[in-house]
Amino acid sequence: MNPHHSVIQRYARRFLPGVSGLVLLAALATGADAVEPRLRASGARVESFEPPARIDVPAAAEYLGNRRWVLYGYADCDLHLYVQKDAQGVVERLYWIQSEGYIPSRPELTHAGDYAQSRRLTVGGLDFHLDTWGRALSAPAPADSDLEQVEQLIAAAKLRLPQNMAFVRLVHLPDAAQRKELMLIYAERATTDAVPDDGVVARMRKTMIIERLPER
């Protein structure tokens, strides 16, 4: 099973729409002080507030913007996307940086056990859960998912995805309750949608430079 889709399915199983999600969505739209910052982008660098860290992508990568929304009604998400493209406007590589946390009105939700099948990797002083997978363009993004947000940003920039891409996902759980995530995804153009070898992990590590910062 595609591990990214398994995360989407995990959220879908828990989905219970409620007023709390709508209230937070309104707060995000108005920039209310009650909503804490999750990520901040400047040039080719994204700063994470929890955990304190910075992620650098290649200077040649194009920033396509960010989305801040409530995923499935209970996960406050901040997503930033960079891409590198060819002369025809086809994405060659993408750099997807996302921070999320369950909203306070859903205290029962946790990521505990969600990544039990993932490998472990330490990068830049942070411990991550590691997964890789391949994806064909013909596979639709799950409705209302974070992947759908990524595809919308790419379409808004008048760019296109290739027929196949190889993905690497790193997930760090910064809090003891395991209710928050820092997720880093690297994807590159591939010839098939087969699960890639670890060469793609090595290329991610060369192009997405992660550094833990001192606690504030």
Solvent accessible surface area in square Angstrom, and as a share of the most:
residue,aa,sasa,rsa
1,M,184,0.82
2,N,31,0.16
3,P,25,0.16
4,H,3,0.01
5,H,37,0.16
6,S,40,0.26
7,V,10,0.06
8,I,6,0.03
9,Q,76,0.34
10,R,15,0.06
11,Y,1,0.00
12,A,57,0.44
13,R,185,0.67
14,R,67,0.24
15,F,83,0.35
16,L,119,0.59
17,P,99,0.62
18,G,35,0.33
19,V,111,0.64
20,S,40,0.26
21,G,5,0.05
22,L,118,0.59
23,V,92,0.53
24,L,32,0.16
25,L,81,0.40
26,A,58,0.45
27,A,18,0.14
28,L,26,0.13
29,A,86,0.67
30,T,109,0.63
31,G,58,0.56
32,A,39,0.31
33,D,148,0.77
34,A,100,0.77
35,V,26,0.15
36,E,86,0.39
37,P,80,0.50
38,R,15,0.05
39,L,14,0.07
40,R,133,0.49
41,A,32,0.25
42,S,82,0.53
43,G,64,0.62
44,A,31,0.24
45,R,101,0.37
46,V,0,0.00
47,E,31,0.14
48,S,0,0.00
49,F,52,0.21
50,E,62,0.28
51,P,5,0.03
52,P,8,0.05
53,A,0,0.00
54,R,71,0.26
55,I,0,0.00
56,D,37,0.19
57,V,10,0.06
58,P,33,0.21
59,A,101,0.78
60,A,84,0.65
61,A,13,0.10
62,E,70,0.31
63,Y,90,0.34
64,L,25,0.13
65,G,17,0.16
66,N,65,0.33
67,R,71,0.26
68,R,67,0.25
69,W,28,0.10
70,V,15,0.09
71,L,0,0.00
72,Y,31,0.12
73,G,21,0.20
74,Y,1,0.00
75,A,1,0.00
76,D,11,0.06
77,C,0,0.00
78,D,5,0.03
79,L,0,0.00
80,H,10,0.04
81,L,0,0.00
82,Y,2,0.01
83,V,0,0.00
84,Q,39,0.17
85,K,95,0.40
86,D,36,0.19
87,A,102,0.79
88,Q,128,0.57
89,G,13,0.13
90,V,10,0.06
91,V,0,0.00
92,E,50,0.22
93,R,92,0.34
94,L,3,0.02
95,Y,0,0.00
96,W,1,0.00
97,I,0,0.00
98,Q,0,0.00
99,S,2,0.01
100,E,3,0.01
101,G,4,0.03
102,Y,16,0.06
103,I,6,0.03
104,P,121,0.76
105,S,59,0.38
106,R,31,0.11
107,P,101,0.63
108,E,105,0.47
109,L,9,0.04
110,T,45,0.26
111,H,2,0.01
112,A,56,0.43
113,G,61,0.59
114,D,41,0.21
115,Y,11,0.04
116,A,77,0.60
117,Q,172,0.76
118,S,18,0.12
119,R,115,0.42
120,R,157,0.57
121,L,38,0.19
122,T,81,0.47
123,V,13,0.07
124,G,35,0.34
125,G,50,0.48
126,L,1,0.00
127,D,76,0.40
128,F,0,0.00
129,H,26,0.12
130,L,9,0.04
131,D,22,0.12
132,T,19,0.11
133,W,5,0.02
134,G,14,0.13
135,R,17,0.06
136,A,20,0.16
137,L,68,0.34
138,S,101,0.65
139,A,32,0.25
140,P,111,0.70
141,A,20,0.15
142,P,33,0.21
143,A,74,0.57
144,D,94,0.49
145,S,0,0.00
146,D,3,0.02
147,L,6,0.03
148,E,47,0.21
149,Q,26,0.12
150,V,2,0.01
151,E,46,0.21
152,Q,80,0.36
153,L,14,0.07
154,I,4,0.02
155,A,66,0.51
156,A,78,0.60
157,A,37,0.28
158,K,178,0.76
159,L,18,0.09
160,R,138,0.50
161,L,24,0.12
162,P,6,0.03
163,Q,127,0.56
164,N,26,0.14
165,M,8,0.03
166,A,6,0.05
167,F,7,0.03
168,V,0,0.00
169,R,4,0.02
170,L,1,0.01
171,V,1,0.00
172,H,19,0.09
173,L,32,0.16
174,P,36,0.22
175,D,29,0.15
176,A,110,0.85
177,A,60,0.46
178,Q,61,0.27
179,R,41,0.15
180,K,52,0.22
181,E,2,0.01
182,L,0,0.00
183,M,4,0.02
184,L,0,0.00
185,I,0,0.00
186,Y,0,0.00
187,A,0,0.00
188,E,20,0.09
189,R,107,0.39
190,A,32,0.25
191,T,129,0.75
192,T,74,0.43
193,D,74,0.38
194,A,64,0.50
195,V,107,0.61
196,P,28,0.17
197,D,108,0.56
198,D,74,0.39
199,G,27,0.26
200,V,0,0.00
201,V,13,0.07
202,A,50,0.39
203,R,105,0.38
204,M,2,0.01
205,R,108,0.39
206,K,160,0.68
207,T,34,0.20
208,M,2,0.01
209,I,90,0.46
210,I,12,0.06
211,E,76,0.34
212,R,111,0.40
213,L,33,0.16
214,P,114,0.72
215,E,124,0.56
216,R,171,0.62
